[in-house]
Amino acid sequence: MNIEEPSIEESIKLAGKRIFHFHYADSNRNYPGHGHLDFYSILKALKQTGYTGFISGEHRPFPNPNESAQKGLTYLKNIEAKLS
């Protein structure tokens, strides 16, 4: 959606209850927060739809797989806490 849609958030709202899985990748494929996507707005829009399913991520294992996964998870959990 990053390139195809004028607004990721509006696309999420439009899809609404039809979303059954959410998969993310930041614009540069690094862990979330190191590209150009506004994950706060994206997750806020997802929450507004009532989505309670899984979220999967795709990012490069930089500087290593464990650190990349942990930093990405921490970043997203911090956003989740702000939205709660």
mmCIF file of the N, C-alpha and C atoms, coordinates in Angstrom:
data_MODEL
# 
_entry.id   MODEL 
# 
loop_
_atom_site.group_PDB 
_atom_site.id 
_atom_site.type_symbol 
_atom_site.label_atom_id 
_atom_site.label_alt_id 
_atom_site.label_comp_id 
_atom_site.label_asym_id 
_atom_site.label_entity_id 
_atom_site.label_seq_id 
_atom_site.pdbx_PDB_ins_code 
_atom_site.Cartn_x 
_atom_site.Cartn_y 
_atom_site.Cartn_z 
_atom_site.occupancy 
_atom_site.B_iso_or_equiv 
_atom_site.pdbx_formal_charge 
_atom_site.auth_seq_id 
_atom_site.auth_comp_id 
_atom_site.auth_asym_id 
_atom_site.auth_atom_id 
_atom_site.pdbx_PDB_model_num 
ATOM 1   N N  . MET A 1 1  ? 0.805   -1.199  0.000  1.00 0.00 ? 1  MET A N  1 
ATOM 2   C CA . MET A 1 1  ? 0.000   0.000   0.000  1.00 0.00 ? 1  MET A CA 1 
ATOM 3   C C  . MET A 1 1  ? 0.847   1.262   0.000  1.00 0.00 ? 1  MET A C  1 
ATOM 4   N N  . ASN A 1 2  ? 2.079   1.161   0.376  1.00 0.00 ? 2  ASN A N  1 
ATOM 5   C CA . ASN A 1 2  ? 2.926   2.342   0.509  1.00 0.00 ? 2  ASN A CA 1 
ATOM 6   C C  . ASN A 1 2  ? 2.998   3.134   -0.787 1.00 0.00 ? 2  ASN A C  1 
ATOM 7   N N  . ILE A 1 3  ? 3.055   2.458   -1.899 1.00 0.00 ? 3  ILE A N  1 
ATOM 8   C CA . ILE A 1 3  ? 3.178   3.147   -3.177 1.00 0.00 ? 3  ILE A CA 1 
ATOM 9   C C  . ILE A 1 3  ? 1.843   3.173   -3.914 1.00 0.00 ? 3  ILE A C  1 
ATOM 10  N N  . GLU A 1 4  ? 1.062   2.134   -3.773 1.00 0.00 ? 4  GLU A N  1 
ATOM 11  C CA . GLU A 1 4  ? -0.159  1.994   -4.555 1.00 0.00 ? 4  GLU A CA 1 
ATOM 12  C C  . GLU A 1 4  ? -1.291  2.895   -4.091 1.00 0.00 ? 4  GLU A C  1 
ATOM 13  N N  . GLU A 1 5  ? -1.367  3.182   -2.814 1.00 0.00 ? 5  GLU A N  1 
ATOM 14  C CA . GLU A 1 5  ? -2.498  3.916   -2.258 1.00 0.00 ? 5  GLU A CA 1 
ATOM 15  C C  . GLU A 1 5  ? -2.099  5.334   -1.870 1.00 0.00 ? 5  GLU A C  1 
ATOM 16  N N  . PRO A 1 6  ? -2.960  6.314   -2.141 1.00 0.00 ? 6  PRO A N  1 
ATOM 17  C CA . PRO A 1 6  ? -2.645  7.679   -1.712 1.00 0.00 ? 6  PRO A CA 1 
ATOM 18  C C  . PRO A 1 6  ? -2.610  7.808   -0.188 1.00 0.00 ? 6  PRO A C  1 
ATOM 19  N N  . SER A 1 7  ? -3.429  7.016   0.504  1.00 0.00 ? 7  SER A N  1 
ATOM 20  C CA . SER A 1 7  ? -3.466  7.053   1.966  1.00 0.00 ? 7  SER A CA 1 
ATOM 21  C C  . SER A 1 7  ? -3.647  5.637   2.504  1.00 0.00 ? 7  SER A C  1 
ATOM 22  N N  . ILE A 1 8  ? -2.641  5.140   3.169  1.00 0.00 ? 8  ILE A N  1 
ATOM 23  C CA . ILE A 1 8  ? -2.733  3.809   3.767  1.00 0.00 ? 8  ILE A CA 1 
ATOM 24  C C  . ILE A 1 8  ? -3.857  3.780   4.794  1.00 0.00 ? 8  ILE A C  1 
ATOM 25  N N  . GLU A 1 9  ? -3.928  4.828   5.605  1.00 0.00 ? 9  GLU A N  1 
ATOM 26  C CA . GLU A 1 9  ? -4.941  4.878   6.668  1.00 0.00 ? 9  GLU A CA 1 
ATOM 27  C C  . GLU A 1 9  ? -6.357  4.837   6.094  1.00 0.00 ? 9  GLU A C  1 
ATOM 28  N N  . GLU A 1 10 ? -6.609  5.591   5.034  1.00 0.00 ? 10 GLU A N  1 
ATOM 29  C CA . GLU A 1 10 ? -7.939  5.589   4.425  1.00 0.00 ? 10 GLU A CA 1 
ATOM 30  C C  . GLU A 1 10 ? -8.255  4.235   3.798  1.00 0.00 ? 10 GLU A C  1 
ATOM 31  N N  . SER A 1 11 ? -7.261  3.581   3.242  1.00 0.00 ? 11 SER A N  1 
ATOM 32  C CA . SER A 1 11 ? -7.469  2.245   2.671  1.00 0.00 ? 11 SER A CA 1 
ATOM 33  C C  . SER A 1 11 ? -7.834  1.243   3.757  1.00 0.00 ? 11 SER A C  1 
ATOM 34  N N  . ILE A 1 12 ? -7.181  1.358   4.908  1.00 0.00 ? 12 ILE A N  1 
ATOM 35  C CA . ILE A 1 12 ? -7.493  0.479   6.041  1.00 0.00 ? 12 ILE A CA 1 
ATOM 36  C C  . ILE A 1 12 ? -8.925  0.713   6.497  1.00 0.00 ? 12 ILE A C  1 
ATOM 37  N N  . LYS A 1 13 ? -9.303  1.976   6.635  1.00 0.00 ? 13 LYS A N  1 
ATOM 38  C CA . LYS A 1 13 ? -10.675 2.296   7.069  1.00 0.00 ? 13 LYS A CA 1 
ATOM 39  C C  . LYS A 1 13 ? -11.700 1.801   6.056  1.00 0.00 ? 13 LYS A C  1 
ATOM 40  N N  . LEU A 1 14 ? -11.392 1.934   4.778  1.00 0.00 ? 14 LEU A N  1 
ATOM 41  C CA . LEU A 1 14 ? -12.298 1.484   3.726  1.00 0.00 ? 14 LEU A CA 1 
ATOM 42  C C  . LEU A 1 14 ? -12.465 -0.038  3.758  1.00 0.00 ? 14 LEU A C  1 
ATOM 43  N N  . ALA A 1 15 ? -11.384 -0.750  3.971  1.00 0.00 ? 15 ALA A N  1 
ATOM 44  C CA . ALA A 1 15 ? -11.446 -2.217  4.043  1.00 0.00 ? 15 ALA A CA 1 
ATOM 45  C C  . ALA A 1 15 ? -12.160 -2.676  5.304  1.00 0.00 ? 15 ALA A C  1 
ATOM 46  N N  . GLY A 1 16 ? -11.966 -1.934  6.398  1.00 0.00 ? 16 GLY A N  1 
ATOM 47  C CA . GLY A 1 16 ? -12.681 -2.174  7.650  1.00 0.00 ? 16 GLY A CA 1 
ATOM 48  C C  . GLY A 1 16 ? -12.724 -3.609  8.117  1.00 0.00 ? 16 GLY A C  1 
ATOM 49  N N  . LYS A 1 17 ? -13.924 -4.100  8.297  1.00 0.00 ? 17 LYS A N  1 
ATOM 50  C CA . LYS A 1 17 ? -14.151 -5.444  8.855  1.00 0.00 ? 17 LYS A CA 1 
ATOM 51  C C  . LYS A 1 17 ? -13.704 -6.568  7.922  1.00 0.00 ? 17 LYS A C  1 
ATOM 52  N N  . ARG A 1 18 ? -13.372 -6.233  6.685  1.00 0.00 ? 18 ARG A N  1 
ATOM 53  C CA . ARG A 1 18 ? -12.917 -7.267  5.743  1.00 0.00 ? 18 ARG A CA 1 
ATOM 54  C C  . ARG A 1 18 ? -11.447 -7.635  5.951  1.00 0.00 ? 18 ARG A C  1 
ATOM 55  N N  . ILE A 1 19 ? -10.739 -6.887  6.791  1.00 0.00 ? 19 ILE A N  1 
ATOM 56  C CA . ILE A 1 19 ? -9.329  -7.200  7.058  1.00 0.00 ? 19 ILE A CA 1 
ATOM 57  C C  . ILE A 1 19 ? -9.273  -8.430  7.958  1.00 0.00 ? 19 ILE A C  1 
ATOM 58  N N  . PHE A 1 20 ? -8.587  -9.469  7.513  1.00 0.00 ? 20 PHE A N  1 
ATOM 59  C CA . PHE A 1 20 ? -8.479  -10.684 8.325  1.00 0.00 ? 20 PHE A CA 1 
ATOM 60  C C  . PHE A 1 20 ? -7.032  -10.985 8.716  1.00 0.00 ? 20 PHE A C  1 
ATOM 61  N N  . HIS A 1 21 ? -6.096  -10.254 8.141  1.00 0.00 ? 21 HIS A N  1 
ATOM 62  C CA . HIS A 1 21 ? -4.677  -10.386 8.507  1.00 0.00 ? 21 HIS A CA 1 
ATOM 63  C C  . HIS A 1 21 ? -3.995  -9.090  8.094  1.00 0.00 ? 21 HIS A C  1 
ATOM 64  N N  . PHE A 1 22 ? -3.043  -8.640  8.906  1.00 0.00 ? 22 PHE A N  1 
ATOM 65  C CA . PHE A 1 22 ? -2.335  -7.402  8.580  1.00 0.00 ? 22 PHE A CA 1 
ATOM 66  C C  . PHE A 1 22 ? -0.839  -7.670  8.564  1.00 0.00 ? 22 PHE A C  1 
ATOM 67  N N  . HIS A 1 23 ? -0.212  -7.347  7.450  1.00 0.00 ? 23 HIS A N  1 
ATOM 68  C CA . HIS A 1 23 ? 1.222   -7.585  7.252  1.00 0.00 ? 23 HIS A CA 1 
ATOM 69  C C  . HIS A 1 23 ? 1.875   -6.243  6.951  1.00 0.00 ? 23 HIS A C  1 
ATOM 70  N N  . TYR A 1 24 ? 2.947   -5.914  7.666  1.00 0.00 ? 24 TYR A N  1 
ATOM 71  C CA . TYR A 1 24 ? 3.607   -4.632  7.451  1.00 0.00 ? 24 TYR A CA 1 
ATOM 72  C C  . TYR A 1 24 ? 5.045   -4.807  6.977  1.00 0.00 ? 24 TYR A C  1 
ATOM 73  N N  . ALA A 1 25 ? 5.531   -3.781  6.313  1.00 0.00 ? 25 ALA A N  1 
ATOM 74  C CA . ALA A 1 25 ? 6.947   -3.625  5.970  1.00 0.00 ? 25 ALA A CA 1 
ATOM 75  C C  . ALA A 1 25 ? 7.180   -2.127  5.848  1.00 0.00 ? 25 ALA A C  1 
ATOM 76  N N  . ASP A 1 26 ? 8.167   -1.604  6.569  1.00 0.00 ? 26 ASP A N  1 
ATOM 77  C CA . ASP A 1 26 ? 8.454   -0.176  6.461  1.00 0.00 ? 26 ASP A CA 1 
ATOM 78  C C  . ASP A 1 26 ? 9.018   0.115   5.076  1.00 0.00 ? 26 ASP A C  1 
ATOM 79  N N  . SER A 1 27 ? 9.033   1.363   4.692  1.00 0.00 ? 27 SER A N  1 
ATOM 80  C CA . SER A 1 27 ? 9.389   1.753   3.323  1.00 0.00 ? 27 SER A CA 1 
ATOM 81  C C  . SER A 1 27 ? 10.784  1.310   2.902  1.00 0.00 ? 27 SER A C  1 
ATOM 82  N N  . ASN A 1 28 ? 11.695  1.188   3.842  1.00 0.00 ? 28 ASN A N  1 
ATOM 83  C CA . ASN A 1 28 ? 13.065  0.792   3.500  1.00 0.00 ? 28 ASN A CA 1 
ATOM 84  C C  . ASN A 1 28 ? 13.384  -0.645  3.913  1.00 0.00 ? 28 ASN A C  1 
ATOM 85  N N  . ARG A 1 29 ? 12.381  -1.358  4.380  1.00 0.00 ? 29 ARG A N  1 
ATOM 86  C CA . ARG A 1 29 ? 12.487  -2.756  4.808  1.00 0.00 ? 29 ARG A CA 1 
ATOM 87  C C  . ARG A 1 29 ? 13.302  -2.951  6.086  1.00 0.00 ? 29 ARG A C  1 
ATOM 88  N N  . ASN A 1 30 ? 13.648  -1.869  6.777  1.00 0.00 ? 30 ASN A N  1 
ATOM 89  C CA . ASN A 1 30 ? 14.243  -2.011  8.106  1.00 0.00 ? 30 ASN A CA 1 
ATOM 90  C C  . ASN A 1 30 ? 13.120  -2.191  9.111  1.00 0.00 ? 30 ASN A C  1 
ATOM 91  N N  . TYR A 1 31 ? 13.457  -2.450  10.368 1.00 0.00 ? 31 TYR A N  1 
ATOM 92  C CA . TYR A 1 31 ? 12.401  -2.640  11.357 1.00 0.00 ? 31 TYR A CA 1 
ATOM 93  C C  . TYR A 1 31 ? 11.588  -1.355  11.495 1.00 0.00 ? 31 TYR A C  1 
ATOM 94  N N  . PRO A 1 32 ? 10.332  -1.457  11.951 1.00 0.00 ? 32 PRO A N  1 
ATOM 95  C CA . PRO A 1 32 ? 9.428   -0.317  11.985 1.00 0.00 ? 32 PRO A CA 1 
ATOM 96  C C  . PRO A 1 32 ? 10.031  0.883   12.712 1.00 0.00 ? 32 PRO A C  1 
ATOM 97  N N  . GLY A 1 33 ? 9.777   2.047   12.134 1.00 0.00 ? 33 GLY A N  1 
ATOM 98  C CA . GLY A 1 33 ? 10.260  3.279   12.725 1.00 0.00 ? 33 GLY A CA 1 
ATOM 99  C C  . GLY A 1 33 ? 11.520  3.811   12.079 1.00 0.00 ? 33 GLY A C  1 
ATOM 100 N N  . HIS A 1 34 ? 12.086  3.058   11.166 1.00 0.00 ? 34 HIS A N  1 
ATOM 101 C CA . HIS A 1 34 ? 13.311  3.500   10.502 1.00 0.00 ? 34 HIS A CA 1 
ATOM 102 C C  . HIS A 1 34 ? 13.102  3.793   9.021  1.00 0.00 ? 34 HIS A C  1 
ATOM 103 N N  . GLY A 1 35 ? 11.862  3.824   8.613  1.00 0.00 ? 35 GLY A N  1 
ATOM 104 C CA . GLY A 1 35 ? 11.525  4.191   7.238  1.00 0.00 ? 35 GLY A CA 1 
ATOM 105 C C  . GLY A 1 35 ? 10.632  5.422   7.263  1.00 0.00 ? 35 GLY A C  1 
ATOM 106 N N  . HIS A 1 36 ? 9.781   5.545   6.252  1.00 0.00 ? 36 HIS A N  1 
ATOM 107 C CA . HIS A 1 36 ? 8.946   6.733   6.119  1.00 0.00 ? 36 HIS A CA 1 
ATOM 108 C C  . HIS A 1 36 ? 7.494   6.523   6.542  1.00 0.00 ? 36 HIS A C  1 
ATOM 109 N N  . LEU A 1 37 ? 7.121   5.312   6.889  1.00 0.00 ? 37 LEU A N  1 
ATOM 110 C CA . LEU A 1 37 ? 5.724   5.067   7.237  1.00 0.00 ? 37 LEU A CA 1 
ATOM 111 C C  . LEU A 1 37 ? 5.400   5.580   8.633  1.00 0.00 ? 37 LEU A C  1 
ATOM 112 N N  . ASP A 1 38 ? 4.189   6.107   8.769  1.00 0.00 ? 38 ASP A N  1 
ATOM 113 C CA . ASP A 1 38 ? 3.700   6.607   10.056 1.00 0.00 ? 38 ASP A CA 1 
ATOM 114 C C  . ASP A 1 38 ? 2.926   5.469   10.729 1.00 0.00 ? 38 ASP A C  1 
ATOM 115 N N  . PHE A 1 39 ? 3.640   4.646   11.471 1.00 0.00 ? 39 PHE A N  1 
ATOM 116 C CA . PHE A 1 39 ? 3.012   3.474   12.083 1.00 0.00 ? 39 PHE A CA 1 
ATOM 117 C C  . PHE A 1 39 ? 1.972   3.850   13.127 1.00 0.00 ? 39 PHE A C  1 
ATOM 118 N N  . TYR A 1 40 ? 2.129   4.979   13.782 1.00 0.00 ? 40 TYR A N  1 
ATOM 119 C CA . TYR A 1 40 ? 1.117   5.406   14.755 1.00 0.00 ? 40 TYR A CA 1 
ATOM 120 C C  . TYR A 1 40 ? -0.225  5.586   14.043 1.00 0.00 ? 40 TYR A C  1 
ATOM 121 N N  . SER A 1 41 ? -0.231  6.324   12.948 1.00 0.00 ? 41 SER A N  1 
ATOM 122 C CA . SER A 1 41 ? -1.473  6.560   12.207 1.00 0.00 ? 41 SER A CA 1 
ATOM 123 C C  . SER A 1 41 ? -2.024  5.282   11.591 1.00 0.00 ? 41 SER A C  1 
ATOM 124 N N  . ILE A 1 42 ? -1.140  4.434   11.122 1.00 0.00 ? 42 ILE A N  1 
ATOM 125 C CA . ILE A 1 42 ? -1.569  3.169   10.518 1.00 0.00 ? 42 ILE A CA 1 
ATOM 126 C C  . ILE A 1 42 ? -2.224  2.271   11.561 1.00 0.00 ? 42 ILE A C  1 
ATOM 127 N N  . LEU A 1 43 ? -1.580  2.113   12.715 1.00 0.00 ? 43 LEU A N  1 
ATOM 128 C CA . LEU A 1 43 ? -2.149  1.255   13.758 1.00 0.00 ? 43 LEU A CA 1 
ATOM 129 C C  . LEU A 1 43 ? -3.397  1.871   14.373 1.00 0.00 ? 43 LEU A C  1 
ATOM 130 N N  . LYS A 1 44 ? -3.460  3.190   14.421 1.00 0.00 ? 44 LYS A N  1 
ATOM 131 C CA . LYS A 1 44 ? -4.666  3.864   14.907 1.00 0.00 ? 44 LYS A CA 1 
ATOM 132 C C  . LYS A 1 44 ? -5.841  3.562   13.978 1.00 0.00 ? 44 LYS A C  1 
ATOM 133 N N  . ALA A 1 45 ? -5.615  3.658   12.675 1.00 0.00 ? 45 ALA A N  1 
ATOM 134 C CA . ALA A 1 45 ? -6.663  3.345   11.701 1.00 0.00 ? 45 ALA A CA 1 
ATOM 135 C C  . ALA A 1 45 ? -7.085  1.887   11.818 1.00 0.00 ? 45 ALA A C  1 
ATOM 136 N N  . LEU A 1 46 ? -6.126  1.002   11.994 1.00 0.00 ? 46 LEU A N  1 
ATOM 137 C CA . LEU A 1 46 ? -6.429  -0.421  12.138 1.00 0.00 ? 46 LEU A CA 1 
ATOM 138 C C  . LEU A 1 46 ? -7.276  -0.662  13.386 1.00 0.00 ? 46 LEU A C  1 
ATOM 139 N N  . LYS A 1 47 ? -6.922  0.002   14.470 1.00 0.00 ? 47 LYS A N  1 
ATOM 140 C CA . LYS A 1 47 ? -7.686  -0.139  15.712 1.00 0.00 ? 47 LYS A CA 1 
ATOM 141 C C  . LYS A 1 47 ? -9.114  0.382   15.537 1.00 0.00 ? 47 LYS A C  1 
ATOM 142 N N  . GLN A 1 48 ? -9.268  1.475   14.797 1.00 0.00 ? 48 GLN A N  1 
ATOM 143 C CA . GLN A 1 48 ? -10.595 2.058   14.576 1.00 0.00 ? 48 GLN A CA 1 
ATOM 144 C C  . GLN A 1 48 ? -11.523 1.121   13.815 1.00 0.00 ? 48 GLN A C  1 
ATOM 145 N N  . THR A 1 49 ? -10.970 0.179   13.075 1.00 0.00 ? 49 THR A N  1 
ATOM 146 C CA . THR A 1 49 ? -11.805 -0.789  12.359 1.00 0.00 ? 49 THR A CA 1 
ATOM 147 C C  . THR A 1 49 ? -12.297 -1.897  13.287 1.00 0.00 ? 49 THR A C  1 
ATOM 148 N N  . GLY A 1 50 ? -11.703 -1.981  14.488 1.00 0.00 ? 50 GLY A N  1 
ATOM 149 C CA . GLY A 1 50 ? -12.049 -3.053  15.409 1.00 0.00 ? 50 GLY A CA 1 
ATOM 150 C C  . GLY A 1 50 ? -11.209 -4.301  15.205 1.00 0.00 ? 50 GLY A C  1 
ATOM 151 N N  . TYR A 1 51 ? -10.160 -4.194  14.413 1.00 0.00 ? 51 TYR A N  1 
ATOM 152 C CA . TYR A 1 51 ? -9.305  -5.348  14.118 1.00 0.00 ? 51 TYR A CA 1 
ATOM 153 C C  . TYR A 1 51 ? -8.654  -5.877  15.392 1.00 0.00 ? 51 TYR A C  1 
ATOM 154 N N  . THR A 1 52 ? -8.742  -7.195  15.594 1.00 0.00 ? 52 THR A N  1 
ATOM 155 C CA . THR A 1 52 ? -8.124  -7.833  16.765 1.00 0.00 ? 52 THR A CA 1 
ATOM 156 C C  . THR A 1 52 ? -7.271  -9.039  16.372 1.00 0.00 ? 52 THR A C  1 
ATOM 157 N N  . GLY A 1 53 ? -7.000  -9.167  15.099 1.00 0.00 ? 53 GLY A N  1 
ATOM 158 C CA . GLY A 1 53 ? -6.240  -10.321 14.613 1.00 0.00 ? 53 GLY A CA 1 
ATOM 159 C C  . GLY A 1 53 ? -4.741  -10.133 14.726 1.00 0.00 ? 53 GLY A C  1 
ATOM 160 N N  . PHE A 1 54 ? -4.034  -11.001 14.052 1.00 0.00 ? 54 PHE A N  1 
ATOM 161 C CA . PHE A 1 54 ? -2.577  -10.980 14.079 1.00 0.00 ? 54 PHE A CA 1 
ATOM 162 C C  . PHE A 1 54 ? -2.017  -9.877  13.188 1.00 0.00 ? 54 PHE A C  1 
ATOM 163 N N  . ILE A 1 55 ? -0.828  -9.420  13.549 1.00 0.00 ? 55 ILE A N  1 
ATOM 164 C CA . ILE A 1 55 ? -0.054  -8.501  12.725 1.00 0.00 ? 55 ILE A CA 1 
ATOM 165 C C  . ILE A 1 55 ? 1.296   -9.167  12.503 1.00 0.00 ? 55 ILE A C  1 
ATOM 166 N N  . SER A 1 56 ? 1.675   -9.309  11.249 1.00 0.00 ? 56 SER A N  1 
ATOM 167 C CA . SER A 1 56 ? 2.984   -9.898  10.954 1.00 0.00 ? 56 SER A CA 1 
ATOM 168 C C  . SER A 1 56 ? 3.869   -8.844  10.306 1.00 0.00 ? 56 SER A C  1 
ATOM 169 N N  . GLY A 1 57 ? 5.162   -9.007  10.489 1.00 0.00 ? 57 GLY A N  1 
ATOM 170 C CA . GLY A 1 57 ? 6.091   -8.020  9.968  1.00 0.00 ? 57 GLY A CA 1 
ATOM 171 C C  . GLY A 1 57 ? 7.126   -8.616  9.049  1.00 0.00 ? 57 GLY A C  1 
ATOM 172 N N  . GLU A 1 58 ? 7.668   -7.748  8.244  1.00 0.00 ? 58 GLU A N  1 
ATOM 173 C CA . GLU A 1 58 ? 8.722   -8.129  7.308  1.00 0.00 ? 58 GLU A CA 1 
ATOM 174 C C  . GLU A 1 58 ? 9.787   -7.044  7.374  1.00 0.00 ? 58 GLU A C  1 
ATOM 175 N N  . HIS A 1 59 ? 10.970  -7.413  7.818  1.00 0.00 ? 59 HIS A N  1 
ATOM 176 C CA . HIS A 1 59 ? 12.066  -6.446  7.808  1.00 0.00 ? 59 HIS A CA 1 
ATOM 177 C C  . HIS A 1 59 ? 13.400  -7.160  7.755  1.00 0.00 ? 59 HIS A C  1 
ATOM 178 N N  . ARG A 1 60 ? 14.387  -6.412  7.313  1.00 0.00 ? 60 ARG A N  1 
ATOM 179 C CA . ARG A 1 60 ? 15.729  -6.982  7.170  1.00 0.00 ? 60 ARG A CA 1 
ATOM 180 C C  . ARG A 1 60 ? 16.305  -7.328  8.541  1.00 0.00 ? 60 ARG A C  1 
ATOM 181 N N  . PRO A 1 61 ? 17.106  -8.356  8.620  1.00 0.00 ? 61 PRO A N  1 
ATOM 182 C CA . PRO A 1 61 ? 17.708  -8.753  9.899  1.00 0.00 ? 61 PRO A CA 1 
ATOM 183 C C  . PRO A 1 61 ? 18.946  -7.921  10.227 1.00 0.00 ? 61 PRO A C  1 
ATOM 184 N N  . PHE A 1 62 ? 18.755  -6.600  10.330 1.00 0.00 ? 62 PHE A N  1 
ATOM 185 C CA . PHE A 1 62 ? 19.880  -5.702  10.582 1.00 0.00 ? 62 PHE A CA 1 
ATOM 186 C C  . PHE A 1 62 ? 19.744  -5.059  11.953 1.00 0.00 ? 62 PHE A C  1 
ATOM 187 N N  . PRO A 1 63 ? 20.704  -5.047  12.786 1.00 0.00 ? 63 PRO A N  1 
ATOM 188 C CA . PRO A 1 63 ? 22.070  -5.523  12.603 1.00 0.00 ? 63 PRO A CA 1 
ATOM 189 C C  . PRO A 1 63 ? 22.176  -7.043  12.723 1.00 0.00 ? 63 PRO A C  1 
ATOM 190 N N  . ASN A 1 64 ? 21.163  -7.692  13.335 1.00 0.00 ? 64 ASN A N  1 
ATOM 191 C CA . ASN A 1 64 ? 21.076  -9.150  13.367 1.00 0.00 ? 64 ASN A CA 1 
ATOM 192 C C  . ASN A 1 64 ? 19.609  -9.501  13.577 1.00 0.00 ? 64 ASN A C  1 
ATOM 193 N N  . PRO A 1 65 ? 19.201  -10.726 13.286 1.00 0.00 ? 65 PRO A N  1 
ATOM 194 C CA . PRO A 1 65 ? 17.783  -11.080 13.359 1.00 0.00 ? 65 PRO A CA 1 
ATOM 195 C C  . PRO A 1 65 ? 17.135  -10.816 14.716 1.00 0.00 ? 65 PRO A C  1 
ATOM 196 N N  . ASN A 1 66 ? 17.794  -11.200 15.796 1.00 0.00 ? 66 ASN A N  1 
ATOM 197 C CA . ASN A 1 66 ? 17.186  -11.036 17.119 1.00 0.00 ? 66 ASN A CA 1 
ATOM 198 C C  . ASN A 1 66 ? 17.008  -9.574  17.492 1.00 0.00 ? 66 ASN A C  1 
ATOM 199 N N  . GLU A 1 67 ? 18.029  -8.771  17.266 1.00 0.00 ? 67 GLU A N  1 
ATOM 200 C CA . GLU A 1 67 ? 17.943  -7.354  17.618 1.00 0.00 ? 67 GLU A CA 1 
ATOM 201 C C  . GLU A 1 67 ? 16.908  -6.634  16.756 1.00 0.00 ? 67 GLU A C  1 
ATOM 202 N N  . SER A 1 68 ? 16.873  -6.965  15.494 1.00 0.00 ? 68 SER A N  1 
ATOM 203 C CA . SER A 1 68 ? 15.898  -6.366  14.590 1.00 0.00 ? 68 SER A CA 1 
ATOM 204 C C  . SER A 1 68 ? 14.472  -6.701  15.027 1.00 0.00 ? 68 SER A C  1 
ATOM 205 N N  . ALA A 1 69 ? 14.226  -7.962  15.332 1.00 0.00 ? 69 ALA A N  1 
ATOM 206 C CA . ALA A 1 69 ? 12.893  -8.379  15.780 1.00 0.00 ? 69 ALA A CA 1 
ATOM 207 C C  . ALA A 1 69 ? 12.518  -7.703  17.093 1.00 0.00 ? 69 ALA A C  1 
ATOM 208 N N  . GLN A 1 70 ? 13.445  -7.651  18.032 1.00 0.00 ? 70 GLN A N  1 
ATOM 209 C CA . GLN A 1 70 ? 13.164  -7.047  19.333 1.00 0.00 ? 70 GLN A CA 1 
ATOM 210 C C  . GLN A 1 70 ? 12.886  -5.548  19.211 1.00 0.00 ? 70 GLN A C  1 
ATOM 211 N N  . LYS A 1 71 ? 13.686  -4.847  18.433 1.00 0.00 ? 71 LYS A N  1 
ATOM 212 C CA . LYS A 1 71 ? 13.479  -3.405  18.265 1.00 0.00 ? 71 LYS A CA 1 
ATOM 213 C C  . LYS A 1 71 ? 12.154  -3.119  17.571 1.00 0.00 ? 71 LYS A C  1 
ATOM 214 N N  . GLY A 1 72 ? 11.820  -3.923  16.565 1.00 0.00 ? 72 GLY A N  1 
ATOM 215 C CA . GLY A 1 72 ? 10.544  -3.747  15.880 1.00 0.00 ? 72 GLY A CA 1 
ATOM 216 C C  . GLY A 1 72 ? 9.369   -3.994  16.803 1.00 0.00 ? 72 GLY A C  1 
ATOM 217 N N  . LEU A 1 73 ? 9.447   -5.048  17.587 1.00 0.00 ? 73 LEU A N  1 
ATOM 218 C CA . LEU A 1 73 ? 8.375   -5.379  18.523 1.00 0.00 ? 73 LEU A CA 1 
ATOM 219 C C  . LEU A 1 73 ? 8.225   -4.303  19.594 1.00 0.00 ? 73 LEU A C  1 
ATOM 220 N N  . THR A 1 74 ? 9.325   -3.833  20.132 1.00 0.00 ? 74 THR A N  1 
ATOM 221 C CA . THR A 1 74 ? 9.285   -2.780  21.147 1.00 0.00 ? 74 THR A CA 1 
ATOM 222 C C  . THR A 1 74 ? 8.651   -1.510  20.586 1.00 0.00 ? 74 THR A C  1 
ATOM 223 N N  . TYR A 1 75 ? 9.035   -1.136  19.396 1.00 0.00 ? 75 TYR A N  1 
ATOM 224 C CA . TYR A 1 75 ? 8.494   0.063   18.752 1.00 0.00 ? 75 TYR A CA 1 
ATOM 225 C C  . TYR A 1 75 ? 6.976   -0.045  18.595 1.00 0.00 ? 75 TYR A C  1 
ATOM 226 N N  . LEU A 1 76 ? 6.507   -1.177  18.083 1.00 0.00 ? 76 LEU A N  1 
ATOM 227 C CA . LEU A 1 76 ? 5.073   -1.355  17.867 1.00 0.00 ? 76 LEU A CA 1 
ATOM 228 C C  . LEU A 1 76 ? 4.308   -1.455  19.181 1.00 0.00 ? 76 LEU A C  1 
ATOM 229 N N  . LYS A 1 77 ? 4.878   -2.094  20.188 1.00 0.00 ? 77 LYS A N  1 
ATOM 230 C CA . LYS A 1 77 ? 4.213   -2.183  21.492 1.00 0.00 ? 77 LYS A CA 1 
ATOM 231 C C  . LYS A 1 77 ? 4.097   -0.808  22.143 1.00 0.00 ? 77 LYS A C  1 
ATOM 232 N N  . ASN A 1 78 ? 5.086   0.056   21.949 1.00 0.00 ? 78 ASN A N  1 
ATOM 233 C CA . ASN A 1 78 ? 4.996   1.419   22.476 1.00 0.00 ? 78 ASN A CA 1 
ATOM 234 C C  . ASN A 1 78 ? 3.847   2.181   21.829 1.00 0.00 ? 78 ASN A C  1 
ATOM 235 N N  . ILE A 1 79 ? 3.664   1.989   20.538 1.00 0.00 ? 79 ILE A N  1 
ATOM 236 C CA . ILE A 1 79 ? 2.534   2.620   19.853 1.00 0.00 ? 79 ILE A CA 1 
ATOM 237 C C  . ILE A 1 79 ? 1.230   2.043   20.373 1.00 0.00 ? 79 ILE A C  1 
ATOM 238 N N  . GLU A 1 80 ? 1.175   0.731   20.523 1.00 0.00 ? 80 GLU A N  1 
ATOM 239 C CA . GLU A 1 80 ? -0.031  0.078   21.032 1.00 0.00 ? 80 GLU A CA 1 
ATOM 240 C C  . GLU A 1 80 ? -0.405  0.633   22.401 1.00 0.00 ? 80 GLU A C  1 
ATOM 241 N N  . ALA A 1 81 ? 0.573   0.843   23.259 1.00 0.00 ? 81 ALA A N  1 
ATOM 242 C CA . ALA A 1 81 ? 0.313   1.387   24.596 1.00 0.00 ? 81 ALA A CA 1 
ATOM 243 C C  . ALA A 1 81 ? -0.261  2.799   24.506 1.00 0.00 ? 81 ALA A C  1 
ATOM 244 N N  . LYS A 1 82 ? 0.226   3.603   23.583 1.00 0.00 ? 82 LYS A N  1 
ATOM 245 C CA . LYS A 1 82 ? -0.287  4.968   23.412 1.00 0.00 ? 82 LYS A CA 1 
ATOM 246 C C  . LYS A 1 82 ? -1.721  4.967   22.898 1.00 0.00 ? 82 LYS A C  1 
ATOM 247 N N  . LEU A 1 83 ? -2.072  3.949   22.130 1.00 0.00 ? 83 LEU A N  1 
ATOM 248 C CA . LEU A 1 83 ? -3.413  3.872   21.557 1.00 0.00 ? 83 LEU A CA 1 
ATOM 249 C C  . LEU A 1 83 ? -4.435  3.255   22.507 1.00 0.00 ? 83 LEU A C  1 
ATOM 250 N N  . SER A 1 84 ? -3.972  2.675   23.585 1.00 0.00 ? 84 SER A N  1 
ATOM 251 C CA . SER A 1 84 ? -4.895  2.007   24.526 1.00 0.00 ? 84 SER A CA 1 
ATOM 252 C C  . SER A 1 84 ? -5.523  2.984   25.487 1.00 0.00 ? 84 SER A C  1 
# 
